[in-house]
Structure formats: structure tokens, C-alpha cells
């Protein structure tokens, strides 16, 4: 177990124990065992959430002497890897990096003025999010437009009309037990392709009735504190912490094509929502997922990263939604203790059936084949130099993608990709086209 995992374990373990003991001591007497069980689960979930809130968002993490030697590509099986360029920003970068399968940086897009979380192609340009900003930028780093007034965070997605939907946040007031309560509210801002604001919708409207009472009580207790508390990011008033948005393109179970799929780290849940009726059509994850990230659609199923913050190892799950609040786990990948990212991260199903995984907290990217064999592995080579007697730190990666030319509108991307192919590979691709 490396230094990052050790540190997180020893910080979280006592906090979780304190929270669970406190929850048990405050357990009210109830005659209805079902309600008692639900309330107990909600208090335990709140205790876990509050323990997670004690951890700061780090941009780098200490590495052991042996892991310090891991830089760039350390494993590559050419005949099994998915051909493409890896695209990511590291946590201290002001650049969107394009990396070939040998680990060489072959292009950089520089979104001026922001540290980016990640970027994805949009028409012939790229969309980049970071520092409470979303912007559209071209291949040569020219900003087409940017939106800075809505505190954009975490993620964005393109809907069926071609509009851009980005996660945003604000401070809002809701009612709890007859009193106003300030919370950190999350929302969805819809933008046209040219960056014009079209509409917004807020989680305090969509998910208010699904917030456990124990979490609301915890937020109220925090705001009643004597330390000049303020509602905001990553404290007990951060009830939702939505970290992913995507749109479904087909029906499955109770979910419908056009539903928006959201992932809530602090509610340990996935939600499918009909934005027109503002109805939750499906939810799942409570009691199963721990601080999940990055659900995506794979055929009619869903792929989600279950971070496993308190389990101590992460899992990649493919699930089949069932009914209004259930799902079957169809497939999973885990490799404890090596595969663990307590926060952040993501996973991508590639066209050849492989999975490309971001182990964010370690700055590690890797690709697994359907038989779960690692066929490509990359460690962020951006390490800070260690002071005397202290370990070096590796800069983290929020989320990375492996992109093929068919997914990118910029013609320069195709030229870069094909320049890295062997003659036989170029001939093969020409025959396919």
C-alpha cells in the first residue's frame, strides 16, 4: 500500500468510527423496524460523508521511492491496446495535453487563464472546464468563448439538440424543520454551441425530497456553529456534490432516452431525471456505492467508477438499471490494493471493448482488455522535487480520455494520430475507410 493510501486510511478510519458511534448513540426509539433501519442507514451515510469532507482536495500526493521511478508509459501491448491519443490535464497544468501510446506529448492546447480539469472535442474545437469556467477553444489555443459567471464545476455533456449542459453551483436557501437553511446548491446550465445561456435547473428543485434527514440535520448543526460558518463547497452544506452529467440515448428499465444521468458523490447515488417533467425516473447506489464518479452509458447498460473511499479499494462496475431504484451488477473490475482512488477518477469503454481508467489520486492511467489484463499503463511524469528527507509528490489527474480520430473534428488531430501509425496500420485503416 503506497503512502497516499496509508495517509487516507489513517485520516478516515478514526473519523468514520467517531461518526458511526455518534450515530448509534443518538439512535431514537422507533416501533417501526423498517423506518429505524432506514434512519440508521442515513445516519451512517451522513457520518461517512462528513468524514470525507475532512479531506482537502489535493493537487499532488506523496509517492514512495519505488513508485517515484514510475514515469510515463511503463507497459504497452501494441497488439491489444486501443489506438488513439490520450488527452488530459494534470491538476497543476494550464495545458490540455495530447499524449501518444509511447508517452510522448505531441500537442498542447493552452486555455489561457485557467487550470483545466479536462477537455473533450466539440465540433472542430474543444470544450475545457476548470477554475469555475467553461470555454470553447480551438486547436491553436484561441478561445472562441468562455462562460465564467455561474461557477462551473466537474463536468459537462452534450444533449440531443447539440447544446452544452454544464454543472454549476450557487448558495441557496431551503426550508428545514420550519427554518431557513443555507446550502451549496448544484445545477445544470444549458448553453448553445456559441456559448449563449439558454436555461438552468437546480438540484434543490429536482432532488430536495431525496436528501436524508440526517444530512439536513448535519448541515443545520454546522450552520448554527459559532465559528462564523458559511455554506459552500465540501462542507456539510454541500449536500449533493454532483460530479458527472451525461444524457441517455436509449430506454432501459425505468430510464428513458433523453433522461439526464447524474452522479452524486455525497448521496452515493446515480439519478436518471426527465428534465421536462422534472421527475426522477430511476435512482441507485445508496448502501452499495462509496463516493462514485463518472457513470457513462455502454450499450443499454451503465458503467460507473465506485471509488470505495472507506472500502479501501475501487471498483469499475457495469450495471443494468431495473425498476425505479434497483440495478443488477453485470460485470466488475477490481484489483486491490493497487486500484484505488478515494476521490475523482473515471472510466471509458473503448471501441475495441477495452476499458481506459483514470486512477486520479495516484496520477495513474491504465487500459485493461476484456480479460482484465492491463495492456497499457502510464504514470504522470510530473513530479515535484522532494525536500531533504521528504517524499516526492506526483501531480494528480482528474480525468483522462483515449480519443480516436473519428471522435475529433479537428483535422490536425487526425494528422497527428496517423503520423504515429506504422505503414501497415495506415494501410489497414485506409482499407477500413
N, C-alpha and C positions, 0 to 999 in steps of 0.2 A: 504494500500500500504506500503510495507516494506521499509527499509532505502535504499536498493540497487536501487529500482525503483525510489524513490524520488530523489536520487542523479543523476541518469542518466537523469531523466526528466528535472531537473533544469539546468544541463550542456548542454543538447542537444537543448532544446527549443530556447534559445536565439541565439545559433549558427545557427540553421536552419533558424530562422527568418532573421538574417543578410544575410545569403546566398541567400535566396529567394528574399529579397528586392534588393540585388545587382544584381541578375539575371534579375529582372524586369527592373531596371534602365538601364541595358546595352542592352536591347532588341532592335535589329536592325529593321529597317523598311523593310518589305518584302511585295510584292504584292501577293505572293502565300500563302494563309492561311494555307494550309497543311504543307508546309515547315516551316512556322512560328510556328505552333503548335508543330511540332517535335523538332525544335530548343529550344523552351521554355521548353518542357519536358526534354530535355537533360541537359539544364542549371539547372533545378530543381533537377534532379538526381545527377548532379555534386555537387550541394550545400549540398544535403543530405550526399553524400559520404564524402565530406570534413568535415562535422560536425562529422561524425562517426570517421574520422581519428584523431580527437582531443582526443578521449577516449583511455587511455592506456590499454594494456592487463593486467588485474589483475589476481593474483593467489588466492585471497580471497576477500570477500566482507563483510561489516558490517551487523550484524543482530540485530533485536530488542530483547528486553528482553523476549518477548513471544516466538519468534522463536528460541531463544537460547536453549529452552527446547526441541526442536525437534532434536533428535539424533537417528540414526539408523532407524529400522523399526517402524513406528507409525501406520501402517494399513496393514492388511493381511487377505484376504478372501480365505482360503485354497481351497475351492471347486471351485473357479473361477480363481485362479492365474495360470499362466503357470509355470510348474515345470522345474526348471533349476537352474544354478548358475549365479549370476550377476558378471560380470567381468569389472573392471575399474581401472584407475589410477587417483588419485586426483592431483590437479595442483602443489602440493609441494612434491609429493611422488616419490620415486625412486623404487617403487614396483608396480607390477600388482597384484591387489587384487582379490580374489575369495570369494564371499560372498553368504551364503545360504539364504533361504527365511525368516529365523529368524533374519537376520542381522549379523550373526557371520562370521568372517573372517576364512575360513577353509584352505586357501592355499595362498602363496605369491610367485611370481616369481620376482627376483631382477635383472633387466637389468643393470649390473654394469656400472657406469659412466654417465648415462643419466637419466633425468627426463622424464618419458614416458607420452605421450598423451593418448594412448590406445593401446590395443593389441588384436589380433584375432588368432584363431587356423590356422595352416598351416601344413598339413600332420600330423606328430606326435609331432610337435613343435608349437611355437607361433611366430608370427611376431609382433614386437613392434616398434612404431615410437615416436620420441621425441628428442629435442635438436639437430635438423638438421641431425639426424641419423636414419636409419632403420636397425634393426638387427633381426636375427633369433636366437631364444633361446629355450632351451628345458625345460621340466617340472621342472628340478632341478637347473635352473638358469645358465646352462652352455651355453655360447654364441657360436653358430655354425659359424656364420659370421656376419659382420657388414659393412655397407657402409656409409661413413662419408663425402665424397668429393663433394657432389652435393647439399648440403643444402636441405635435405628432409624436408617436412613440411606437416602438416594437415592429409594426408590420403594416402592409398594405396588400390589396388584392384588386384584380380587375373583374368587374361584373359582366353579365351577359350583354349589356349595352355598350361595353367598351369604356365605361367610366372607372375612375380610380377611387377606391374606398380605403381610407387610411384611419388607423386607430388614433384617437385623440383623448385628451383628458381636461378636466376642469374641477374646480371646487364647487360643490353643490350642497344644498340643504334638503334633507329629507326629514320626515317625522318618525320618531321612535318613542313609543310609550308616552305619547302626548306632548313630546318636547322636540324642538328642532335639533337636528344633528348634522354637523358639517362632515362631509365625506369627500374623498377623492373619487370623482366620477369618471368613468370611461365612456367613450362614444365612438361613433363611426361618422366620419366626414366624407361626403361624396364630392369628387371633383371631376370636371370634364377633362378630356385629354389636353386641353390648353390651359388647365390649371384654375378654371373658374369654379367658385364654390356653388354647389347645387343644393345640398341639404345636409342635415345632420340628425342623428338619433342617439339617445343616451341609455346606458345600462340601468340607470336609476329608474327609467321608464320601462325597460324591457325585462329586467331581472330582479326588480325590487322584492317581489314576493318570494324569491328563491334564496334570499340571504338568510342564513341561520340566525336565530335569535341570539345565540351565544356570541356571534361575531358583532352583531349590533350592540350588545351589552358591552363588549370589549372596547368597541370604538367610543361608546358614550363614556365609559370609565376613563379612557385615555384623554378625551377632550375635557373632562372635568378635573383633570390633574392640575397641580399648582405650578407646573414648570413652563407656563406660557405655551401650551401645546397648540399646534396648528395642523389642520387637516392637510394631507399631502401624500406624496409618493412613498411607498414602502414603510408606512407606519400603520397602526391598527385601523385607521380610517380608509386605508387602501383596500376596499372590500372585494373588488373584482380582479384587478391586475390581469386584464385581458392581454394576452401576448401574441395571439395569432388570429388572422382573419382569412377565410377563403370562401369561395362560392361553390356549391354542389351543382353538378351538371346532369344528374340522373336521380331517379327515385330509388329508395331502398328502405324497407321498413316504414317508419313514420316520417322519414326525411323525404324532401321533395326537391326536384331540380329547381334551382334558383334560390333555395334556402341559403342563408349565410351561416357558416360554421365558425364558431368562436371557441377559444380555449382560455379558461380562467385558471391561472396558477393558484390563486388563493382559495378558490372554491373546489379545486381538484376535479374540475369537470369540463366536459365538452358540451356545447349547446348548438343545436340547429334551430334557426329562427326564420320565420316568414316575416320579412320586413314590411310587407304590405299590410298584413293583418296584425303585425306586432305580437304574434303568438309563438311561444316556444314549442316546436314540434317534437323535439327529442333532446334528452339530456342524459349524460352517463359519466361515471368516473368516480363519484364520491365513495370512499372506502376501498378503492382499487388503485387509482392513480395518486401519485405524490408529486405535486408541483409540475404538471405536464406542460409540454411545449409542442408547437408546430404540427398539428394534425393536418393531413392532406388527403385528398381523395385518390384512391387507387382502384380503378375499375368501379365497382359499386360499393367497395369497402372503404375503410378509413385507415390510414397509417398515422400513429401518434408516438411521440417520444415520451415515455413515462420516466421522469428524471429519478424518482426513487430517493428523494432527499434524505429520508430517515431510514430507508431500507439499506442504504449504503452502496447500491449499485443501480444502474439504469437499465431500462428495457425498451426495445422497439417493438411495438405491438401492431398487428393488423387485426382490425375488429370488424364485425358485421353488425350494424345497428339493428336492434329489434324493438318493436313496440315503441312506447313513449319514453322509457327510461332504462333500457337494457341493451346489452350487446354481447355477442359471442366473440371470444378471442380465437381467431383462426390461425394465427402464426405469431411467434415471438422470437426475438434475438436478445440474448444477454450473455455477458462474458465477465462475471465478477472475479476479482475486483477491478480488472483493467478498464472495463467500460463503465464509467461513472462521471456524470456531470450534474452536480446538485442543482444548478440553475442554468438557464439558457440552453442553446443547442437546437438541433433539428435533424431531420432525415428526409431523403428524397428517393423515391422509386425511379430508377433509371430505365431507359427504353429496352435494355437487354435483360431486365429482371434483377439486376444488381441493386443494392441499396448504398447510397452515399450518405455518410453520417458525420455530423459535427459534434464532437465531444468538446463543448465550448470551454469548460473550466480548465481543461488541460492544453488548449490550443492545438488539439489533435483532429485531423480529418482522416477518415478511412472509408474504404469501399469493400463491401462483402458480396460474394457471389450467392446464388440461391442455396448452395450447400453450407452457407455461413462461413466459408473460408475468406480470410482477408486477402484481397488481391491488389490493394493499393493502400499505402499509409503515408501520411505527411504530418510533420510536426512543425508548427510555426517557428521559423528560424529566428524570429525577432525576440532575442533575449536581452534583458538588461544586465549589465555587468554587476557582479556581486562585490559588495564591500568586504573588507577583510573579515573572515570568519562567518559571513552570512551567505545563504544560498542565492544563486541567480534566480531571476524571475522571468517566466515566459509570458509574453503578451497573449491574451485570450482572443478567441474568435467567436463572435456572437452567432453567426450562421453563414455557411458557405453553400455554394451550388456548383454542380458539374453541368455545364451547358454545351450543347451540340449546335452546329451552325443552323440547323433547322429551327432552332428556338430563338435565334437572334436576328433582328432586322438589319443591323449594321453590316454592310458588305465587308468592311475591314476585318470584322471578326472571322468571317469565312476564310479570308485570305491568310490570316494568322494561323487558323486551325490547319488549313491544308498545307501550309509551309512546313508543319511539323510531321506530316504523314510520310511514310515510306512510299516509294514508287508503286509497290504492289497495292498498298492501301488506297492510293489515289485512283488507281485503275479500277479497284473494286467498287469504290464509291461512285465513280463515273458510270460503271455498268448498272448499279442500282438506280441511279437517277435516270 
